Structure formats: structure tokens, C-alpha cells
Amino acid sequence: MVSATQRGWIMALSYSEDSLWGDVEEFYENMKAPRGKDSWTISSDVWGKTLRKNWMLAAGDGIAFYHTKKARFPRGDAGGRQARISLIGQITKVSQEGQAVSYLSTKIHARDYDQSRRNPLIRTDATQHLFHAAGMIPGTVATFYLIPPAAWAEILQRVRADPPDSLPQSDPTASLAELSAEEGAPQLSVHLTRERDPRLVQLKKQQLLDATGRLICEVCGFDFEQRYGPDGRGVCEVHHRMPLSDYRDDGSPTRLADLAIVCANCHRMLHRPSVECSIDLLRSRLQ
């Protein structure tokens, strides 16, 4: 059982008429603190339900407000009008019956409000794993998703990190070729991953090699060996047609038919949150 101090939730929001939650700028204004306060509490009737029946929100849990791509973003939005976590806080009171949540009281810290507004956590390839960890694939609005402790800790770290405009600035007179930055310092990161069986990957490759003698991308037809010669033999990636995070915890096995041979480029496209398509759909787009 995860303790309340370790738990975090994502509340998925979208736009709807007369809603205080959907328009991103109105959302920030409604959450804005009275002048001079370090923290404050926002209380409101809400709509929504937990993703699973046995999940209960509790005082002390963390809460992250997530705006989908359907939300109203201001013109010239620095985040490219992409889905993002707009704000984080802590639940102080909640009314819930079964899966239905009808009331939520949230404590907001001024520092989190300021950082979230200037530096929201955009849903990109680099942050996708945080949303996958909570089961948001692709994600449904008006829903509370439970964030595992490691993912919640990373969300807090990312939201509270210094925004880009607070970092040391480079010499504006320097040319692009002269710009530099220090890299390579070790950093400890914690990620939640789904267990994969490497034997299935090898069996899938061997199955296609035995049948055709080649490993050809099932989307675009790229063949590493044909392009790069002997050094490219056996090079390919294996894609799960259904994301592992969508698998139910019921022990259902993964079959070779559930896997696909793809090149690195197509694999990247298949996992882009803005694409959300299948092998067949991506292939049809290319054609």
C-alpha cells in the first residue's frame, strides 16, 4: 500500500463551455493567490472519476492538473499549444463516492504556481514515460490517474526546476559556432519501466529472417542490411503493437503476432504522442 505522502494524482482536463478548468489562462487566473500569500487553498465542485474502482483520493496526496491538446491555449503559447501539466498542489479535502469525485480542495504554493506558469511540464517524447506510468494512453479527460511514487517525484523535480529564462545567458555577441555548454556530469534518474522479455525480440527477428531472409521495416520497407551492407545485418527495432502500459495485469502473454519489425525512424513516429497511430495507419500515411 502506497502511503499518502508518496502518492500523486493527475487530473485530466479539457475545454468545455462555462468551465473554470478548460481554458488554460482562465485556469491560472482562477488559481491565482491573493497578493502576498506564500500558499493558498482552492476549493471547488469538480466532475470526474478515478480510473480504477478501488482508487480513493485522500488528504495529503499530491495533485497535478493536466490540460489535454483540446484545452484552450493562448495565442503565442511558448509550449507550442501542447498538452501539459499546468499546475501541481496538494489535496486537503475531497468528496468521493465510488469512482465519482465531486469536490476537491487543493493547497497551492506560490512557487509552484509561478514555476508552472513559466515552465509547464509539456508532454513530449522526453516526458512521455511519466504519463505512461500513470496509465494515460492516450488518456481520458474528467479522470483521475494514480501516479507511482517514482514518477511523481520526477514530475515534482521537473516542475520545480529552474525555467529556461532563469538560466545563465550566453554572450549575445557570440556566433552560433562559439556557443557551448558543460555536459557529462553524472546524474541519478529514477524511471518506472515495464518489464520486457528480450527472448521475444530475438524470436520475432528470427521468425522474419527464416521466412524472408531480411529484416524489413513493416511501415516504410527500410532494410538496414541493404542500405549499410553486412554491418546492417540483424539491425532493426521491435515494436509492441499495443503499448506495454496498456496491458492488464492479468498475466496475458505477449505473442509474436503482437510484435512488429520497424526501423528506428518509424518506431519514433509510432511513439510520438501527437501521432498515436498504428502500424497500418502510419503506413497508409506514407503511401
C-alpha positions as CSV (number, residue, x, y, z in Angstrom):
1,M,0.0,0.0,0.0
2,V,1.5,3.4,-1.0
3,S,1.4,6.0,1.7
4,A,-0.4,9.3,1.1
5,T,2.9,11.3,1.3
6,Q,4.2,9.3,-1.6
7,R,1.1,9.4,-3.8
8,G,0.3,11.8,-6.6
9,W,-2.6,12.1,-9.0
10,I,-3.1,13.5,-12.4
11,M,-6.4,15.2,-13.0
12,A,-7.0,15.3,-16.8
13,L,-8.8,18.4,-18.0
14,S,-10.0,19.7,-21.4
15,Y,-12.1,22.6,-22.6
16,S,-15.8,22.9,-22.1
17,E,-18.1,25.9,-22.2
18,D,-18.5,27.7,-18.8
19,S,-15.8,25.6,-17.3
20,L,-13.2,27.0,-14.9
21,W,-10.9,24.2,-15.8
22,G,-10.5,24.1,-19.6
23,D,-9.2,27.5,-20.7
24,V,-5.5,27.5,-19.6
25,E,-5.2,31.2,-18.9
26,E,-8.5,31.3,-17.0
27,F,-7.4,28.3,-15.1
28,Y,-4.2,30.1,-14.0
29,E,-6.2,33.2,-13.0
30,N,-8.8,31.2,-11.0
31,M,-5.9,29.5,-9.2
32,K,-4.0,32.8,-8.6
33,A,-3.1,33.5,-4.9
34,P,-4.2,36.6,-3.0
35,R,-1.3,39.1,-3.1
36,G,1.5,38.4,-0.6
37,K,0.5,34.9,0.3
38,D,3.0,32.0,0.1
39,S,0.3,29.4,-0.3
40,W,-3.5,29.3,-0.5
41,T,-6.3,26.8,-0.9
42,I,-8.6,26.4,-3.9
43,S,-11.9,24.6,-3.3
44,S,-14.4,23.7,-6.0
45,D,-17.0,21.3,-7.1
46,V,-15.4,19.0,-9.7
47,W,-16.6,16.4,-12.1
48,G,-14.6,13.2,-12.8
49,K,-13.9,9.8,-11.6
50,T,-10.9,7.6,-10.8
51,L,-9.6,5.4,-13.5
52,R,-10.0,2.3,-11.3
53,K,-12.8,1.3,-8.9
54,N,-10.6,0.7,-5.8
55,W,-8.7,4.0,-6.0
56,M,-9.5,6.6,-3.3
57,L,-8.1,10.1,-3.2
58,A,-7.1,11.3,0.2
59,A,-5.9,14.5,2.0
60,G,-2.2,14.8,1.7
61,D,-2.0,13.3,-1.8
62,G,-0.3,15.3,-4.5
63,I,-2.3,16.5,-7.4
64,A,-1.2,17.6,-10.9
65,F,-3.6,19.4,-13.3
66,Y,-3.2,18.2,-16.8
67,H,-4.5,20.0,-19.8
68,T,-5.0,18.0,-23.0
69,K,-4.5,19.3,-26.5
70,K,-8.2,20.2,-26.7
71,A,-7.7,22.8,-24.0
72,R,-7.7,26.5,-25.0
73,F,-4.2,27.7,-25.1
74,P,-3.4,31.4,-25.6
75,R,-2.0,32.5,-28.9
76,G,1.8,32.6,-29.0
77,D,1.9,29.9,-26.3
78,A,5.6,29.2,-25.6
79,G,4.7,25.5,-25.1
80,G,3.5,25.2,-28.7
81,R,-0.1,24.6,-27.6
82,Q,0.9,21.1,-26.5
83,A,-0.6,19.1,-23.7
84,R,1.0,19.8,-20.4
85,I,0.8,19.7,-16.6
86,S,-0.3,23.2,-15.8
87,L,0.0,23.2,-12.0
88,I,0.8,21.0,-9.0
89,G,-0.6,21.1,-5.5
90,Q,-1.7,19.0,-2.5
91,I,-5.2,17.7,-1.7
92,T,-6.5,19.0,1.6
93,K,-10.1,17.7,1.3
94,V,-12.0,15.5,-1.2
95,S,-15.5,14.1,-1.6
96,Q,-15.7,10.8,-3.4
97,E,-18.3,8.1,-3.7
98,G,-17.2,5.0,-5.5
99,Q,-15.2,6.2,-8.5
100,A,-17.0,9.6,-8.7
101,V,-15.2,12.6,-7.3
102,S,-17.5,15.6,-6.7
103,Y,-15.4,18.1,-4.6
104,L,-11.8,18.9,-4.3
105,S,-9.8,21.3,-2.1
106,T,-6.2,21.9,-3.1
107,K,-3.4,23.7,-1.5
108,I,-1.2,25.6,-3.9
109,H,2.2,27.0,-3.2
110,A,3.1,30.3,-4.8
111,R,6.5,29.0,-6.0
112,D,4.7,26.1,-7.8
113,Y,2.2,28.4,-9.3
114,D,4.9,30.7,-10.7
115,Q,7.1,27.9,-11.9
116,S,4.2,26.0,-13.5
117,R,3.1,29.1,-15.4
118,R,6.5,30.0,-16.7
119,N,7.8,26.4,-17.2
120,P,4.9,23.9,-17.6
121,L,5.7,20.2,-17.9
122,I,5.0,19.7,-21.6
123,R,4.1,16.2,-22.8
124,T,6.9,15.3,-25.2
125,D,9.0,12.2,-26.1
126,A,11.3,13.1,-23.1
127,T,8.4,13.2,-20.6
128,Q,6.0,10.6,-22.1
129,H,7.1,7.9,-19.7
130,L,5.7,10.0,-16.8
131,F,2.2,9.9,-18.3
132,H,2.5,6.3,-19.4
133,A,3.4,5.4,-15.8
134,A,0.0,6.7,-14.7
135,G,-1.8,4.8,-17.5
136,M,-2.6,7.9,-19.6
137,I,-2.5,6.2,-23.0
138,P,-3.9,8.2,-24.7
139,G,-5.7,9.4,-21.6
140,T,-9.4,10.3,-21.0
141,V,-10.5,13.7,-19.6
142,A,-12.5,14.1,-16.4
143,T,-10.4,11.3,-14.9
144,F,-8.0,11.0,-12.0
145,Y,-4.9,8.9,-12.8
146,L,-2.7,7.5,-10.0
147,I,1.0,8.4,-10.4
148,P,3.5,5.9,-9.0
149,P,5.9,7.4,-6.4
150,A,9.0,7.4,-8.7
151,A,7.1,9.2,-11.5
152,W,5.5,11.6,-9.0
153,A,9.0,12.5,-7.6
154,E,10.2,13.2,-11.2
155,I,7.2,15.3,-12.0
156,L,7.9,17.5,-8.9
157,Q,11.6,17.7,-9.8
158,R,10.8,18.8,-13.4
159,V,8.1,21.3,-12.5
160,R,10.2,22.9,-9.7
161,A,13.4,23.1,-11.8
162,D,14.6,26.5,-12.9
163,P,12.8,27.6,-16.0
164,P,14.8,28.4,-19.2
165,D,14.6,32.1,-18.7
166,S,16.3,31.9,-15.3
167,L,19.4,30.0,-16.6
168,P,22.7,31.9,-17.2
169,Q,22.5,33.6,-20.6
170,S,25.2,33.2,-23.3
171,D,27.1,36.1,-24.7
172,P,24.6,37.7,-27.2
173,T,27.5,38.7,-29.5
174,A,28.8,35.2,-29.8
175,S,28.2,33.3,-33.1
176,L,26.3,30.0,-33.1
177,A,29.6,28.2,-33.7
178,E,31.1,29.7,-30.5
179,L,28.2,28.7,-28.2
180,S,28.9,26.0,-25.7
181,A,27.7,24.3,-22.5
182,E,29.2,21.9,-20.0
183,E,27.8,18.4,-20.2
184,G,28.7,14.9,-19.0
185,A,28.2,15.4,-15.2
186,P,26.7,12.2,-13.7
187,Q,23.0,12.4,-12.7
188,L,20.9,9.8,-10.9
189,S,17.5,9.4,-12.5
190,V,14.6,7.1,-11.5
191,H,12.2,5.8,-14.1
192,L,9.3,3.4,-14.0
193,T,9.6,0.8,-16.8
194,R,7.5,-2.1,-17.9
195,E,9.3,-5.5,-17.9
196,R,10.2,-6.8,-21.4
197,D,11.3,-10.2,-22.4
198,P,14.4,-10.0,-24.7
199,R,13.8,-13.5,-25.9
200,L,10.6,-12.4,-27.7
201,V,12.5,-9.7,-29.6
202,Q,15.1,-12.3,-30.8
203,L,12.4,-14.8,-31.7
204,K,10.5,-12.1,-33.7
205,K,13.6,-11.2,-35.7
206,Q,14.5,-14.9,-36.3
207,Q,10.9,-15.6,-37.4
208,L,11.1,-13.0,-40.2
209,L,14.7,-14.0,-41.1
210,D,13.6,-17.6,-41.5
211,A,10.7,-16.6,-43.7
212,T,12.3,-13.9,-45.9
213,G,16.0,-13.8,-45.1
214,R,15.6,-10.0,-44.4
215,L,14.5,-7.6,-41.7
216,I,12.4,-5.0,-43.4
217,C,10.5,-2.2,-41.6
218,E,6.8,-3.1,-41.7
219,V,6.0,0.6,-42.1
220,C,8.3,2.1,-44.7
221,G,10.2,-1.0,-46.0
222,F,13.7,0.2,-44.9
223,D,16.3,-2.6,-44.8
224,F,19.4,-1.8,-42.8
225,E,21.5,-4.6,-44.4
226,Q,20.6,-3.4,-47.9
227,R,21.5,0.2,-47.0
228,Y,24.6,-0.4,-44.9
229,G,25.9,-3.8,-46.1
230,P,27.0,-6.6,-43.8
231,D,27.2,-4.2,-40.8
232,G,23.5,-3.7,-41.0
233,R,22.5,-7.3,-40.9
234,G,20.2,-8.0,-37.9
235,V,19.7,-4.3,-37.2
236,C,16.1,-3.3,-36.6
237,E,13.7,-2.5,-33.7
238,V,10.8,-4.5,-32.4
239,H,7.6,-2.6,-31.7
240,H,4.7,-3.7,-29.4
241,R,1.5,-3.1,-31.3
242,M,-0.2,-2.5,-28.0
243,P,1.9,-0.4,-25.5
244,L,3.1,-2.5,-22.6
245,S,1.5,0.1,-20.3
246,D,-1.9,-0.8,-21.8
247,Y,-1.6,-4.5,-20.9
248,R,-3.8,-5.5,-18.0
249,D,-2.1,-7.1,-15.0
250,D,-3.9,-10.4,-15.6
251,G,-0.9,-12.4,-16.8
252,S,-1.9,-12.3,-20.5
253,P,1.2,-13.3,-22.5
254,T,2.7,-11.4,-25.4
255,R,2.6,-13.3,-28.7
256,L,4.9,-12.8,-31.7
257,A,1.9,-11.6,-33.6
258,D,1.7,-8.7,-31.1
259,L,5.1,-7.5,-32.2
260,A,6.3,-5.7,-35.4
261,I,9.6,-5.1,-37.1
262,V,10.3,-1.4,-37.7
263,C,13.2,0.9,-38.4
264,A,14.3,3.5,-35.8
265,N,12.6,6.4,-37.6
266,C,9.2,4.7,-37.8
267,H,9.5,3.5,-34.3
268,R,10.0,7.0,-33.1
269,M,6.9,8.2,-35.0
270,L,4.8,5.4,-33.6
271,H,5.5,6.6,-30.1
272,R,5.0,10.3,-30.6
273,P,2.1,11.5,-28.5
274,S,0.9,13.7,-31.4
275,V,0.7,10.7,-33.7
276,E,-1.0,7.9,-31.7
277,C,-1.4,5.6,-34.6
278,S,-1.0,2.0,-35.6
279,I,1.4,0.3,-38.0
280,D,-1.2,0.2,-40.7
281,L,-2.2,3.9,-40.2
282,L,1.3,5.2,-40.4
283,R,2.0,3.0,-43.5
284,S,-1.1,4.4,-45.2
285,R,0.1,8.0,-44.4
286,L,3.4,7.3,-46.1
287,Q,1.6,5.9,-49.2
